[in-house]
Amino acid sequence: MIGISQEIRIIFPGICIGYLAGLVNNSENQPEVWSLVESRSREIISTLNAESIRRIEGIRLGKQAYRELGKDPNRYRLSAEALMRRLVKGQELFRINTVVDILNLVSLRTGMTIGGFDRTLITGDIELGIGKSGEEFEAIGRGAMNVSQLPVYRDGLGVIGSPTSDCMRTRIRLETHSILMLVTGFYGPVPVEKVIDELAGLYSKHCNLTDESLGIIK
């Protein structure tokens, strides 16, 4: 079960979560998928800069939400913004595995941050809430990260991710076959629905997605 805490609903009355769950065949790398990533990367490099990236709707709304929670969105960057900024700085993206590469592709196309999790590594129910003072988790590529006043997803053992980074404990590995994707819509479902539909289409085509379940939690 996935829920939204009352403490975050008070701040964002229209908040929702888009979700996609299912079984996939993951792989180290698919040339067709990476070609799509490279094509979108070239578009970003040729048309965007650090300032225009901030104005992309998904990024703009995410940064606005961080400010409403009292966090500096330039210190705790949304993962979608961090991906794009990496490109315009002339740095290459990492190839992880096909499931994660597709997640990153959709973030690059939409500007929306996507949480990606191995469902078998999640304990109990998931709830979207606000990080507590002193609360931290082991973020992918960042080590221990303080999530005080950040929007966070928790399972029965603690934080599994935020729009800044996902957790090492529940990350998608090459051997992952049961996935859960979560997209936070702080101000409503309109941009979220497109992201979930695009993820489902790409995972069906490139990862043989089966037993899928998707929707919007309001």
Protein Blocks (a to p, Z undefined) as FASTA:
>chain_A
ZZddfklmmmmmmgccddddddddddfbdfklmmmmmmmmmmmmmmgcfklmmmpmklmm
mmmmmmmnopafklmgcfklmmmmmmmnopacddfbfmlmmmmmmmmmnopacddddfkl
pghjaddddddehiacddehklpadfehiacdddfkbcfbdfkbccfklmccfklcbdcd
ddddfkbjklmmmmmmmmmmmmmmmnopghiacdddZZ
